[in-house]
């Protein structure tokens, strides 16, 4: 049954090491991708890293979809998106 391990996790407030390592890897990959976005200010970059930190795999999936849309949107010569 799944309830017993989940209750143990909630009561002890300790995550397995593999989950912590996976979380750190996803935050690193997010930061690495955002490093290449030169036109983006620091605050939105920090927001994305924190979102991935808070929501783990789901947050990283949302980030990848946003990054795909951000990179596939044609840009105007001044840096803004075309209407």
Biopython code that builds the backbone (N, CA, C, O; Angstrom):
import numpy as np
from Bio.PDB.StructureBuilder import StructureBuilder

atoms = [
    (1, "UNK", "N", (0.841, -1.181, 0.000)),
    (1, "UNK", "CA", (0.000, 0.000, 0.000)),
    (1, "UNK", "C", (0.890, 1.250, 0.000)),
    (1, "UNK", "O", (1.958, 1.257, 0.612)),
    (2, "UNK", "N", (0.457, 2.268, -0.666)),
    (2, "UNK", "CA", (1.246, 3.479, -0.837)),
    (2, "UNK", "C", (1.148, 4.391, 0.381)),
    (2, "UNK", "O", (2.047, 5.206, 0.590)),
    (3, "UNK", "N", (0.122, 4.291, 1.176)),
    (3, "UNK", "CA", (-0.086, 5.224, 2.275)),
    (3, "UNK", "C", (1.033, 5.195, 3.302)),
    (3, "UNK", "O", (1.457, 6.255, 3.763)),
    (4, "UNK", "N", (1.521, 4.037, 3.673)),
    (4, "UNK", "CA", (2.534, 3.936, 4.730)),
    (4, "UNK", "C", (3.824, 4.682, 4.385)),
    (4, "UNK", "O", (4.300, 5.453, 5.217)),
    (5, "UNK", "N", (4.422, 4.490, 3.187)),
    (5, "UNK", "CA", (5.624, 5.258, 2.875)),
    (5, "UNK", "C", (5.354, 6.763, 2.801)),
    (5, "UNK", "O", (6.203, 7.565, 3.190)),
    (6, "UNK", "N", (4.188, 7.145, 2.308)),
    (6, "UNK", "CA", (3.879, 8.568, 2.209)),
    (6, "UNK", "C", (3.712, 9.180, 3.595)),
    (6, "UNK", "O", (4.186, 10.290, 3.837)),
    (7, "UNK", "N", (3.062, 8.492, 4.486)),
    (7, "UNK", "CA", (2.903, 8.994, 5.850)),
    (7, "UNK", "C", (4.265, 9.109, 6.518)),
    (7, "UNK", "O", (4.524, 10.079, 7.230)),
    (8, "UNK", "N", (5.129, 8.141, 6.300)),
    (8, "UNK", "CA", (6.479, 8.193, 6.857)),
    (8, "UNK", "C", (7.243, 9.402, 6.318)),
    (8, "UNK", "O", (7.959, 10.066, 7.067)),
    (9, "UNK", "N", (7.097, 9.688, 5.034)),
    (9, "UNK", "CA", (7.753, 10.840, 4.431)),
    (9, "UNK", "C", (7.223, 12.140, 5.027)),
    (9, "UNK", "O", (8.003, 13.050, 5.309)),
    (10, "UNK", "N", (5.929, 12.238, 5.219)),
    (10, "UNK", "CA", (5.327, 13.459, 5.764)),
    (10, "UNK", "C", (5.719, 13.652, 7.225)),
    (10, "UNK", "O", (6.002, 14.774, 7.643)),
    (11, "UNK", "N", (5.739, 12.589, 7.996)),
    (11, "UNK", "CA", (6.064, 12.709, 9.425)),
    (11, "UNK", "C", (7.536, 13.019, 9.668)),
    (11, "UNK", "O", (7.857, 13.807, 10.558)),
    (12, "UNK", "N", (8.429, 12.421, 8.901)),
    (12, "UNK", "CA", (9.858, 12.631, 9.141)),
    (12, "UNK", "C", (10.404, 13.848, 8.410)),
    (12, "UNK", "O", (11.479, 14.339, 8.755)),
    (13, "UNK", "N", (9.684, 14.347, 7.406)),
    (13, "UNK", "CA", (10.107, 15.505, 6.620)),
    (13, "UNK", "C", (11.470, 15.288, 5.977)),
    (13, "UNK", "O", (12.254, 16.230, 5.858)),
    (14, "UNK", "N", (11.758, 14.084, 5.570)),
    (14, "UNK", "CA", (13.010, 13.758, 4.898)),
    (14, "UNK", "C", (12.705, 13.070, 3.580)),
    (14, "UNK", "O", (11.901, 12.140, 3.511)),
    (15, "UNK", "N", (13.367, 13.551, 2.540)),
    (15, "UNK", "CA", (13.181, 12.968, 1.221)),
    (15, "UNK", "C", (14.303, 11.970, 0.952)),
    (15, "UNK", "O", (15.412, 12.143, 1.457)),
    (16, "UNK", "N", (14.037, 10.940, 0.173)),
    (16, "UNK", "CA", (15.108, 10.029, -0.216)),
    (16, "UNK", "C", (16.189, 10.781, -1.001)),
    (16, "UNK", "O", (15.901, 11.754, -1.698)),
    (17, "UNK", "N", (17.406, 10.325, -0.879)),
    (17, "UNK", "CA", (18.545, 11.002, -1.508)),
    (17, "UNK", "C", (18.374, 11.085, -3.019)),
    (17, "UNK", "O", (18.735, 12.097, -3.619)),
    (18, "UNK", "N", (17.838, 10.057, -3.642)),
    (18, "UNK", "CA", (17.695, 10.048, -5.093)),
    (18, "UNK", "C", (16.756, 11.163, -5.562)),
    (18, "UNK", "O", (16.977, 11.755, -6.618)),
    (19, "UNK", "N", (15.703, 11.454, -4.778)),
    (19, "UNK", "CA", (14.805, 12.547, -5.148)),
    (19, "UNK", "C", (15.490, 13.903, -5.020)),
    (19, "UNK", "O", (15.270, 14.787, -5.849)),
    (20, "UNK", "N", (16.308, 14.073, -4.003)),
    (20, "UNK", "CA", (17.041, 15.324, -3.845)),
    (20, "UNK", "C", (18.060, 15.517, -4.970)),
    (20, "UNK", "O", (18.230, 16.626, -5.477)),
    (21, "UNK", "N", (18.732, 14.437, -5.355)),
    (21, "UNK", "CA", (19.693, 14.516, -6.453)),
    (21, "UNK", "C", (18.978, 14.851, -7.761)),
    (21, "UNK", "O", (19.460, 15.673, -8.540)),
    (22, "UNK", "N", (17.835, 14.219, -8.001)),
    (22, "UNK", "CA", (17.065, 14.508, -9.213)),
    (22, "UNK", "C", (16.592, 15.962, -9.229)),
    (22, "UNK", "O", (16.599, 16.602, -10.280)),
    (23, "UNK", "N", (16.183, 16.483, -8.081)),
    (23, "UNK", "CA", (15.752, 17.870, -7.998)),
    (23, "UNK", "C", (16.907, 18.821, -8.300)),
    (23, "UNK", "O", (16.729, 19.799, -9.028)),
    (24, "UNK", "N", (18.067, 18.549, -7.757)),
    (24, "UNK", "CA", (19.237, 19.387, -8.025)),
    (24, "UNK", "C", (19.633, 19.337, -9.501)),
    (24, "UNK", "O", (20.019, 20.354, -10.077)),
    (25, "UNK", "N", (19.540, 18.168, -10.106)),
    (25, "UNK", "CA", (19.870, 18.037, -11.524)),
    (25, "UNK", "C", (18.894, 18.848, -12.376)),
    (25, "UNK", "O", (19.314, 19.525, -13.315)),
    (26, "UNK", "N", (17.593, 18.789, -12.060)),
    (26, "UNK", "CA", (16.612, 19.552, -12.835)),
    (26, "UNK", "C", (16.810, 21.056, -12.656)),
    (26, "UNK", "O", (16.667, 21.814, -13.615)),
    (27, "UNK", "N", (17.137, 21.493, -11.446)),
    (27, "UNK", "CA", (17.413, 22.923, -11.233)),
    (27, "UNK", "C", (18.662, 23.340, -12.004)),
    (27, "UNK", "O", (18.704, 24.432, -12.570)),
    (28, "UNK", "N", (19.672, 22.484, -12.032)),
    (28, "UNK", "CA", (20.892, 22.781, -12.793)),
    (28, "UNK", "C", (20.587, 22.878, -14.290)),
    (28, "UNK", "O", (21.049, 23.805, -14.956)),
    (29, "UNK", "N", (19.822, 21.938, -14.817)),
    (29, "UNK", "CA", (19.475, 21.964, -16.241)),
    (29, "UNK", "C", (18.643, 23.199, -16.587)),
    (29, "UNK", "O", (18.800, 23.774, -17.664)),
    (30, "UNK", "N", (17.765, 23.604, -15.678)),
    (30, "UNK", "CA", (16.979, 24.820, -15.899)),
    (30, "UNK", "C", (17.898, 26.033, -15.959)),
    (30, "UNK", "O", (17.776, 26.865, -16.858)),
    (31, "UNK", "N", (18.809, 26.135, -15.011)),
    (31, "UNK", "CA", (19.755, 27.251, -15.003)),
    (31, "UNK", "C", (20.631, 27.258, -16.237)),
    (31, "UNK", "O", (20.939, 28.319, -16.781)),
    (32, "UNK", "N", (21.034, 26.084, -16.679)),
    (32, "UNK", "CA", (21.874, 25.974, -17.871)),
    (32, "UNK", "C", (21.138, 26.466, -19.120)),
    (32, "UNK", "O", (21.714, 27.174, -19.946)),
    (33, "UNK", "N", (19.875, 26.093, -19.251)),
    (33, "UNK", "CA", (19.082, 26.555, -20.394)),
    (33, "UNK", "C", (18.844, 28.061, -20.319)),
    (33, "UNK", "O", (18.886, 28.749, -21.339)),
    (34, "UNK", "N", (18.594, 28.570, -19.119)),
    (34, "UNK", "CA", (18.323, 30.000, -18.976)),
    (34, "UNK", "C", (19.579, 30.838, -19.174)),
    (34, "UNK", "O", (19.484, 32.012, -19.531)),
    (35, "UNK", "N", (20.734, 30.266, -18.952)),
    (35, "UNK", "CA", (21.996, 30.970, -19.158)),
    (35, "UNK", "C", (22.131, 31.415, -20.617)),
    (35, "UNK", "O", (22.729, 32.453, -20.900)),
    (36, "UNK", "N", (21.573, 30.627, -21.540)),
    (36, "UNK", "CA", (21.657, 30.927, -22.966)),
    (36, "UNK", "C", (20.683, 32.018, -23.389)),
    (36, "UNK", "O", (20.811, 32.563, -24.485)),
    (37, "UNK", "N", (19.716, 32.347, -22.547)),
    (37, "UNK", "CA", (18.740, 33.393, -22.864)),
    (37, "UNK", "C", (19.315, 34.744, -22.447)),
    (37, "UNK", "O", (19.088, 35.205, -21.328)),
    (38, "UNK", "N", (20.052, 35.366, -23.343)),
    (38, "UNK", "CA", (20.747, 36.618, -23.030)),
    (38, "UNK", "C", (19.796, 37.803, -22.899)),
    (38, "UNK", "O", (20.089, 38.749, -22.168)),
    (39, "UNK", "N", (18.646, 37.766, -23.607)),
    (39, "UNK", "CA", (17.732, 38.907, -23.584)),
    (39, "UNK", "C", (16.785, 38.894, -22.393)),
    (39, "UNK", "O", (15.982, 39.815, -22.248)),
    (40, "UNK", "N", (16.854, 37.879, -21.537)),
    (40, "UNK", "CA", (15.935, 37.768, -20.416)),
    (40, "UNK", "C", (16.572, 38.351, -19.146)),
    (40, "UNK", "O", (17.723, 38.040, -18.839)),
    (41, "UNK", "N", (15.840, 39.186, -18.411)),
    (41, "UNK", "CA", (16.372, 39.719, -17.154)),
    (41, "UNK", "C", (16.539, 38.628, -16.095)),
    (41, "UNK", "O", (16.035, 37.515, -16.245)),
    (42, "UNK", "N", (17.255, 38.971, -15.025)),
    (42, "UNK", "CA", (17.577, 37.996, -13.989)),
    (42, "UNK", "C", (16.341, 37.491, -13.245)),
    (42, "UNK", "O", (16.242, 36.297, -12.963)),
    (43, "UNK", "N", (15.406, 38.373, -12.924)),
    (43, "UNK", "CA", (14.266, 37.997, -12.096)),
    (43, "UNK", "C", (13.404, 36.889, -12.710)),
    (43, "UNK", "O", (13.047, 35.951, -11.997)),
    (44, "UNK", "N", (13.055, 36.954, -13.998)),
    (44, "UNK", "CA", (12.307, 35.820, -14.576)),
    (44, "UNK", "C", (13.116, 34.521, -14.586)),
    (44, "UNK", "O", (12.550, 33.436, -14.450)),
    (45, "UNK", "N", (14.430, 34.627, -14.746)),
    (45, "UNK", "CA", (15.266, 33.418, -14.686)),
    (45, "UNK", "C", (15.192, 32.795, -13.300)),
    (45, "UNK", "O", (15.036, 31.582, -13.163)),
    (46, "UNK", "N", (15.305, 33.636, -12.271)),
    (46, "UNK", "CA", (15.207, 33.134, -10.893)),
    (46, "UNK", "C", (13.824, 32.537, -10.641)),
    (46, "UNK", "O", (13.697, 31.530, -9.944)),
    (47, "UNK", "N", (12.791, 33.157, -11.209)),
    (47, "UNK", "CA", (11.434, 32.656, -11.031)),
    (47, "UNK", "C", (11.294, 31.245, -11.608)),
    (47, "UNK", "O", (10.678, 30.378, -10.988)),
    (48, "UNK", "N", (11.866, 31.018, -12.795)),
    (48, "UNK", "CA", (11.772, 29.693, -13.408)),
    (48, "UNK", "C", (12.518, 28.645, -12.590)),
    (48, "UNK", "O", (12.028, 27.529, -12.421)),
    (49, "UNK", "N", (13.703, 28.998, -12.081)),
    (49, "UNK", "CA", (14.454, 28.030, -11.262)),
    (49, "UNK", "C", (13.665, 27.701, -9.994)),
    (49, "UNK", "O", (13.605, 26.539, -9.593)),
    (50, "UNK", "N", (13.066, 28.697, -9.365)),
    (50, "UNK", "CA", (12.269, 28.447, -8.161)),
    (50, "UNK", "C", (11.017, 27.639, -8.467)),
    (50, "UNK", "O", (10.598, 26.816, -7.653)),
    (51, "UNK", "N", (10.413, 27.864, -9.633)),
    (51, "UNK", "CA", (9.239, 27.081, -10.009)),
    (51, "UNK", "C", (9.609, 25.607, -10.177)),
    (51, "UNK", "O", (8.886, 24.722, -9.720)),
    (52, "UNK", "N", (10.735, 25.352, -10.834)),
    (52, "UNK", "CA", (11.194, 23.969, -10.987)),
    (52, "UNK", "C", (11.527, 23.382, -9.625)),
    (52, "UNK", "O", (11.237, 22.213, -9.369)),
    (53, "UNK", "N", (12.131, 24.174, -8.748)),
    (53, "UNK", "CA", (12.459, 23.694, -7.403)),
    (53, "UNK", "C", (11.198, 23.319, -6.627)),
    (53, "UNK", "O", (11.184, 22.322, -5.906)),
    (54, "UNK", "N", (10.146, 24.112, -6.773)),
    (54, "UNK", "CA", (8.921, 23.854, -6.018)),
    (54, "UNK", "C", (8.094, 22.712, -6.588)),
    (54, "UNK", "O", (7.517, 21.932, -5.831)),
    (55, "UNK", "N", (8.027, 22.602, -7.919)),
    (55, "UNK", "CA", (7.138, 21.616, -8.537)),
    (55, "UNK", "C", (7.860, 20.454, -9.199)),
    (55, "UNK", "O", (7.213, 19.600, -9.806)),
    (56, "UNK", "N", (9.164, 20.397, -9.099)),
    (56, "UNK", "CA", (10.009, 19.298, -9.545)),
    (56, "UNK", "C", (9.761, 18.960, -11.006)),
    (56, "UNK", "O", (9.940, 19.824, -11.864)),
    (57, "UNK", "N", (9.358, 17.739, -11.318)),
    (57, "UNK", "CA", (9.245, 17.270, -12.702)),
    (57, "UNK", "C", (8.147, 18.019, -13.448)),
    (57, "UNK", "O", (8.327, 18.366, -14.616)),
    (58, "UNK", "N", (7.020, 18.275, -12.803)),
    (58, "UNK", "CA", (5.940, 19.023, -13.453)),
    (58, "UNK", "C", (6.410, 20.438, -13.796)),
    (58, "UNK", "O", (6.138, 20.929, -14.891)),
    (59, "UNK", "N", (7.100, 21.086, -12.886)),
    (59, "UNK", "CA", (7.618, 22.424, -13.152)),
    (59, "UNK", "C", (8.629, 22.430, -14.278)),
    (59, "UNK", "O", (8.651, 23.357, -15.087)),
    (60, "UNK", "N", (9.474, 21.399, -14.343)),
    (60, "UNK", "CA", (10.454, 21.315, -15.421)),
    (60, "UNK", "C", (9.767, 21.087, -16.763)),
    (60, "UNK", "O", (10.201, 21.629, -17.780)),
    (61, "UNK", "N", (8.712, 20.301, -16.776)),
    (61, "UNK", "CA", (7.969, 20.065, -18.027)),
    (61, "UNK", "C", (7.318, 21.367, -18.504)),
    (61, "UNK", "O", (7.346, 21.670, -19.696)),
    (62, "UNK", "N", (6.736, 22.133, -17.586)),
    (62, "UNK", "CA", (6.139, 23.421, -17.951)),
    (62, "UNK", "C", (7.224, 24.360, -18.466)),
    (62, "UNK", "O", (7.004, 25.080, -19.440)),
    (63, "UNK", "N", (8.395, 24.363, -17.823)),
    (63, "UNK", "CA", (9.506, 25.199, -18.276)),
    (63, "UNK", "C", (9.940, 24.823, -19.691)),
    (63, "UNK", "O", (10.173, 25.707, -20.515)),
    (64, "UNK", "N", (10.051, 23.542, -19.983)),
    (64, "UNK", "CA", (10.479, 23.118, -21.319)),
    (64, "UNK", "C", (9.467, 23.541, -22.386)),
    (64, "UNK", "O", (9.859, 23.958, -23.476)),
    (65, "UNK", "N", (8.171, 23.437, -22.083)),
    (65, "UNK", "CA", (7.142, 23.868, -23.029)),
    (65, "UNK", "C", (7.249, 25.377, -23.241)),
    (65, "UNK", "O", (7.195, 25.848, -24.377)),
    (66, "UNK", "N", (7.400, 26.135, -22.156)),
    (66, "UNK", "CA", (7.543, 27.592, -22.292)),
    (66, "UNK", "C", (8.794, 27.932, -23.099)),
    (66, "UNK", "O", (8.746, 28.811, -23.959)),
    (67, "UNK", "N", (9.901, 27.260, -22.841)),
    (67, "UNK", "CA", (11.146, 27.540, -23.550)),
    (67, "UNK", "C", (11.000, 27.235, -25.039)),
    (67, "UNK", "O", (11.496, 27.987, -25.878)),
    (68, "UNK", "N", (10.332, 26.148, -25.365)),
    (68, "UNK", "CA", (10.082, 25.812, -26.770)),
    (68, "UNK", "C", (9.271, 26.908, -27.450)),
    (68, "UNK", "O", (9.587, 27.325, -28.564)),
    (69, "UNK", "N", (8.207, 27.380, -26.761)),
    (69, "UNK", "CA", (7.390, 28.467, -27.340)),
    (69, "UNK", "C", (8.175, 29.758, -27.441)),
    (69, "UNK", "O", (8.062, 30.486, -28.427)),
    (70, "UNK", "N", (8.964, 30.041, -26.430)),
    (70, "UNK", "CA", (9.756, 31.280, -26.403)),
    (70, "UNK", "C", (10.770, 31.297, -27.549)),
    (70, "UNK", "O", (10.972, 32.330, -28.188)),
    (71, "UNK", "N", (11.397, 30.166, -27.803)),
    (71, "UNK", "CA", (12.411, 30.099, -28.857)),
    (71, "UNK", "C", (11.803, 29.975, -30.247)),
    (71, "UNK", "O", (12.449, 30.345, -31.227)),
    (72, "UNK", "N", (10.592, 29.471, -30.360)),
    (72, "UNK", "CA", (9.993, 29.306, -31.688)),
    (72, "UNK", "C", (9.210, 30.538, -32.132)),
    (72, "UNK", "O", (8.840, 30.638, -33.302)),
    (73, "UNK", "N", (8.950, 31.478, -31.224)),
    (73, "UNK", "CA", (8.250, 32.703, -31.586)),
    (73, "UNK", "C", (9.191, 33.616, -32.351)),
    (73, "UNK", "O", (10.275, 33.932, -31.861)),
    (74, "UNK", "N", (8.795, 34.046, -33.550)),
    (74, "UNK", "CA", (9.680, 34.953, -34.305)),
    (74, "UNK", "C", (9.839, 36.274, -33.573)),
    (74, "UNK", "O", (8.893, 36.791, -32.979)),
    (75, "UNK", "N", (11.044, 36.808, -33.624)),
    (75, "UNK", "CA", (11.366, 38.069, -32.946)),
    (75, "UNK", "C", (11.486, 39.194, -33.958)),
    (75, "UNK", "O", (11.949, 39.002, -35.082)),
    (76, "UNK", "N", (11.058, 40.368, -33.532)),
    (76, "UNK", "CA", (11.228, 41.575, -34.344)),
    (76, "UNK", "C", (12.695, 42.024, -34.216)),
    (76, "UNK", "O", (13.373, 41.620, -33.272)),
    (77, "UNK", "N", (13.185, 42.834, -35.129)),
    (77, "UNK", "CA", (14.581, 43.291, -35.053)),
    (77, "UNK", "C", (14.914, 44.003, -33.745)),
    (77, "UNK", "O", (16.063, 43.952, -33.306)),
    (78, "UNK", "N", (13.945, 44.669, -33.104)),
    (78, "UNK", "CA", (14.199, 45.365, -31.851)),
    (78, "UNK", "C", (14.223, 44.447, -30.639)),
    (78, "UNK", "O", (14.518, 44.907, -29.536)),
    (79, "UNK", "N", (13.924, 43.171, -30.806)),
    (79, "UNK", "CA", (13.971, 42.228, -29.702)),
    (79, "UNK", "C", (12.595, 41.792, -29.220)),
    (79, "UNK", "O", (12.491, 40.775, -28.535)),
    (80, "UNK", "N", (11.542, 42.519, -29.549)),
    (80, "UNK", "CA", (10.203, 42.149, -29.123)),
    (80, "UNK", "C", (9.585, 41.138, -30.070)),
    (80, "UNK", "O", (10.074, 40.937, -31.182)),
    (81, "UNK", "N", (8.515, 40.506, -29.629)),
    (81, "UNK", "CA", (7.813, 39.544, -30.469)),
    (81, "UNK", "C", (7.011, 40.273, -31.538)),
    (81, "UNK", "O", (6.496, 41.366, -31.303)),
    (82, "UNK", "N", (6.913, 39.672, -32.693)),
    (82, "UNK", "CA", (6.096, 40.247, -33.765)),
    (82, "UNK", "C", (4.636, 40.060, -33.468)),
    (82, "UNK", "O", (4.256, 39.040, -32.893)),
    (83, "UNK", "N", (3.802, 41.006, -33.838)),
    (83, "UNK", "CA", (2.349, 40.850, -33.591)),
    (83, "UNK", "C", (1.734, 39.783, -34.448)),
    (83, "UNK", "O", (0.532, 39.535, -34.357)),
]
sb = StructureBuilder()
sb.init_structure("model")
sb.init_model(0)
sb.init_chain("A")
sb.init_seg("    ")
for serial, (resi, resn, name, xyz) in enumerate(atoms, 1):
    if name == "N":
        sb.init_residue(resn, " ", resi, " ")
    sb.init_atom(name, np.array(xyz, "f"), 0.0, 1.0, " ", f" {name:<3s}", serial, name[0])
structure = sb.get_structure()
